[in-house]
Amino acid sequence: MTASSLLEEISDVGRDPKRGGYSRHAFDAAETELRAWFVERAGRLGLGVETDRNGNIWAWWGTPGPDAVVTGSHLDSVPGGGAFDGPLGVASALDAVEILQAKGFRPAKPFAVVVFAEEEGGRFGVPCLGSRLLTGTIDADKARGLRDPDGVTFAEAAAKTGLDPKRIGRDSERLGLIGRFLELHVEQGRGLIDLGSPVAVGNTVIAHGRWRFSFQGQGNHAGATLIGDRRDPMIPAAETVLAVRKLAKATADARATVGRLVPVPGGTNVIASTVDLWLDARVPGTATPELVAEIAKLAEEAAGQEGCRVEVTRESYSDDVIFDDALRRDLGTWLGGPPELPTGAGHDAAILAGFVPSGMLYVRNPTGISHSPEEFSEAEDVDHGARALADVLEKLST
């Protein structure tokens, strides 16, 4: 078993014939199949598997206890995502355990592989939901009330899998078991191919968040309503999309994206009554909310000019994260001085970093493309990454 062969085992699960790539979302059929696959694979390694109150799966090598070394990632994807974002970290963790077992190693500290639930937010809209619930960085009532596009709440979906929705929320006891957390992930953004290295150590994650802009106008007939008589929410929504690009270009190192826009009722010959769009904004430091405020101001002006209204709701936000200095230095030393890379992508490790010493390893992605069917990593690099993970986990758990 290698990390690359494990990824091949699940390569047909959750394929999206419409978008391409994979659509695997929290507690849906595809993600549930992957969770079962993980439980079965962990069982083959003799790991003790349990699911916590928030839907995160833990596979323990030995007896659970404090000061545990924990590694892992997630199995869900964005809509039409790639094969590596998330599953690479899970497959590599399983491979690392087998590598260590094959050499007769037994961890001196408690050791676990974890699969976090709903990291991408592809179903319920909030990224890193499983790790946010574990750490209490999202209100449990808010999480229970999150709805997917079909109106199903997170509480309802969790209950269907056997979880007790009343127990969803911060898990101080479990969080207190983690001594150090290390997440391996495919590289997102091009860097390592130019640096000539198959792996890197993560150093920072830039501040990022998601906001929903809901434009309300007057639904009407596309042919019978004169242009001057319209209150069409699509117009200020479109102007907002253009403003996002313009303002982001004018802000140093900013990234801002509108990747989802939903008109209601959505008919070709119907003026929409409402248009919702979602903004993903990321700027290093404290400038993300400032950028969003500028965008919101222009959205309000555009809505007013069309006789519409707009409501802006923050759905998630995380400040800049700097990974633990001592762990980062150790990882660099143990791996022979690989590059250090910042990232604009969010991760469960970044959520945990506010509570326990956390770190990240990145595996080379030659194009840097991610959140796309074109996301890629060579099998040789995938397996190199798993061996690197095994090396550092051995030292952390000795």
N, C-alpha and C positions, 0 to 999 in steps of 0.2 A: 504494500500500500504506500503510495506517495501522494502528496498534495495534488499533483496534476492528475493522477488517476482517480482520486476522489472527486475532483471537479467533473471529470468525464462521466462518473457514475450518475451525476444529477443533471447532466447537460440537456436532458429532454424534459425536465420538470418545469412547468410554468412558461413554456415558450408562448410568445404572443404573435399570432399569425397576422394581426392587423398592423401593429407598430414595429414588429421585428424585435429581436432580443427577448427579454424576459419580463413578465409582470407577475411578481410574487409579493403579495401584500399580507399584512398581519392577519393571521387566523383564516385566510382564504384556503381554497383547496390545495393550491400549489405550495404555499408556505407550510401548511399542515403536513403535506407529504414530506417536505424537507425536514421538518421538526422530527417526524417519525424516523427518517433516515439517520438523522444525527443521533437519536436515542439508540437506534440499533447499532450504529457504528461505535458509539461510546461503550455500549455493552460488550461488544467484542473485545474491547481493550480492558475489560474488567472495571470500568469506571461506574460509580454509583450515581444514578441520574435522578434528579428531582426538578420540579418546576416551582418557582417561587410564586408569591401571591400576585405578582404583576405580569406573569406569563414568560419570564426569562427562564431558560433551561440551564441547569448547573450539572456538570458531570465531574464528580470528585474522584481523584486518584488518592485513595486512602480515606481516612476519617476527616470529615469537615472540622475546621477549627480556626482559631484566630491567627493573624499574621500570614494568611494564605497568599500564595502566588497564584494569580488568576490571569488567564489569557482567553481570547476569543473575539468574536465580532458579531455579525448578524447574518440572517439568511433571506430577509426580505429585500425587495428591489424597488427602484423607481419604476413608473410605467415605461415599458419598453427599454429596460436597462440592460447592462452587460452581464457577463457571466462571472465576473471577478469581484465586483464591489460587494463586500460582505462575505460571501461564501469562501473566498480565498483565505480570509483570516480564520474561519472555522475549520476548513480542510487542513490548513497548515498547522493548526493547534492539535488536531487529531494525529496528523503525521508526526509532529514533534514528540507527542507522547509515545507513539510506537517506536520512534528512533531511540528514545531514552530507555524504554523498556527492553529493547533488543540488546542494548549494551549493559543491561543488568542494573541500571540506575534506579534508586528509590528515593523520592524526595524526602528531605528531612523536615520540610514544612508542609502544612496542608496545601493542596494543589487542586485547582479546578479549571475546567474549560467551560466558558459561558457563552450562550447564544442569547443576545438581547432581542427583545420584541420591538417591532415597528421602528427600526432605526431611521428609515428613509421618510417616514410620515406619508407614504404613498396612499394609505387608505384613510387615516384619520387626521391627517394634516399637520401633525406636530412631530418633528424629527426627534430621534433618540428618545422616544416615549418610554420604552422599558427602563432605560438608565435614569431618565428624569423621575420616573415614579419611584425607583429604588432609592434615589438620593433625596426625594422630596422637593425637587426643583420645579415641579408642576403640582398645582393643587389637585388633590384626588377627585374632588367633585367636578372640577373642570374636565379632567381626563375621562371620568365616567360618562360625561355628557357629550364628548366629541362624537360627531357623526360622519359616516362615510358618505359617498355620493348617492347611495341608495337610502339614506336616512337611518341606517343601523347605527346604534350608539356603541362606543367602545365597551361599555358595561354589558350590553347585550351580546356582543361578539365574544367577549371574555367568558361570559356565563355559558355560552354554547360549547366552549372548549373545556368546561369543567371548573373554571375559576370562580371564586366567590367575589362578585363585584364589591361587596361591602368591605372587603379586606384590601382592595387596591389602594396603594399609596406608599409612603415612605416606609422602608424596611430597615430600621436602624440596626437590628440584630444582625441581619445578613450583611449589610454594608460594613459593619464593624469587624467582620471576618476577613475583609480584604486587606492584606498588607501591602501588596503592590499589584498593579494592573498593567498588562502589556497587550496592545492590540497590533496585529499585523494587518496591513491593508494594501490593496493595489494602489500604485501611484496615480494621483488624479492631477493632471497638468504635467507638461513635459519638463523633465529636468535630468533624470538619471541617464537617459540615453546619451545626452551630451556630456555628462560627467564620467561616463564609462564605468558605472558601478551598478551591480544588480540590486543593491539594497541601499536604503538610507535610514537615518534616524530622524524622527520627527522632532521639531523644536517648538513650533508655535501653531496655533489655529486662530485665524483672524475672526473678529466679531461678526456675527451674522444673525439674521432673523427673517421672519415671514410676516407679511401684512396682507389682509384682504381689503380691497377697495370695492365697495358695493354701490353702484350707480343706479338710482331710481329715476325713471321717467314715465312716459305714458305709452303703453302698448297700443298699436293701431294698425290700420290696413296700409300696406306698402304702396298700393296703387291709388287709393282714394284720399290719402292725406297729403296735402301740399307741403313742400319743403318748409315754407315759412310757418306752418301750423304745427310743426313737429316738436316734441320733447323726447328726443332719441338718445338714450343713455349710451349707445354705442359710440356716439361722437366724442363725448368727453373721455370715454374709456380709451378710444384710439389715440386721442391727444395725450393722454397720460402715458401710454406705452412709448410714444415718441419722446416725451419729456424724461422718462426714465433713462433712456439711452443718452440723451443730451446732457443731463445733469451728472450722470455717472462719468461720462467722458471728461467733464470739467472738474471732477473730484479726484485727487491723487490716489491711485491704487484702489479705486472703487470698483466693485462688480455689482451690477444690479440687473435683474432679469424679470421679465413677465413671461412665464412659461405656460400659464393656464388662464384661459378666459372663457367664461360661460354666460352666454346670453339666454334669457328666458322670455318667451317660450322656445326660441330657437328655430323658428320657421323661416324659410327663404323669403316668403312674401309677407312677413310680419315685422313691424317695427318692435323691437324688444321693449319690454316693460322694465326689466332690470338687466344689468350686466355686472357680473362679479369678475374681478381679476385678482390674481395673487402676485405680489411683489416679493422677490427674494433679493435682499440687499446685504452686502458684505463690504465693510471698510475697516482697515486696521485702526486700533485705538477706539476713541469714543465718538467717531464721526458718523457711524451708521444711523443713529436716530436723527441726526441733523440732516442727513441726506434725505431720509424718508419724510421729514417735516417739509423740506422744500418740494418734494414730489407731491405731497398731500395738498400743499397750498396751491400748486398749479392745477391739481385735479379739481379742487373746489372752485377755482376760477372758471375752468372749462365747463364744469357742471352748471354753474350759474348762468353762463352765457347761453346754454342750451335749454334753460328752464328745468334743469334736473337737480337732484341732490346726490351727495356722496357721503358715505359713512366709511371710515377707515378703522380697522380693527387689527391690533397686533396679536398674532397667533403664537409666535415664539420669538425668543431673543436670547442670545448668549454673548457674553463679553469675550474679549481676547483671552486666549489660554496660552500660558507658557508651561510646557511640560516640566516635570520635576528635574531640577538641575543635576542632582546626584545620580538619579537613575539614567538620565541622558548621558552623562559622562561615562558611567559604567558600561552602558550599551556600546558606546563608541570605542571604548578600550577593548572590550571583549570581542568586538567584531573587526578589530584591526584598523579603526579610523575611517569608517565610511562617511560620505557626506551627510550633513544635516540639512533638512529641508523644512521650510514653513509650508503651510497649506491654507487654502481658502475653503476647504471642505470641512464640514462638521463630522464629528465622530463620537461614539460612546465614550472613548477614552478621554475626550475633552470634557464631557459631563462629569466623569469620575474624578478628573484632575482637581476639582475643587474640594475633594474630600479625602482622597488617598493618593499616594505617589503613583503617577501614571506615566506611561510612555507609549511611543508608537514606532513601528518599523514599516517602511514602504518598500514594495517590490516593484521593480522597473516595469513601466508601461511605455513602450517605445514611441507611441504617438502622443501620449498624454491624454487621449480622448477617454472620457468616462461618462457615466449616465447615458450610455448610448450602446446600441448593439455592436459598435466598432471597438468598444473597450477590449484591451488585449494585453496579455503577458505571455511570453514564451514559456513553454513547459520547463525548460532548463532553469529559467529565472524563478519560476514558481517553486520548484523543488530546492533551489539554492536558498530561497527565503525561508522555507520550512526548516532546513538544516540550521540556518542562522538562528531561527527562533528556538530550536531545540538547544543550541549551544547556550544561549543567554538564559533560558528557563532553567537549565541545569545549574548554572551558577547562582541564579536567584533563589533556588529552592534547596541549596546545599546547606 
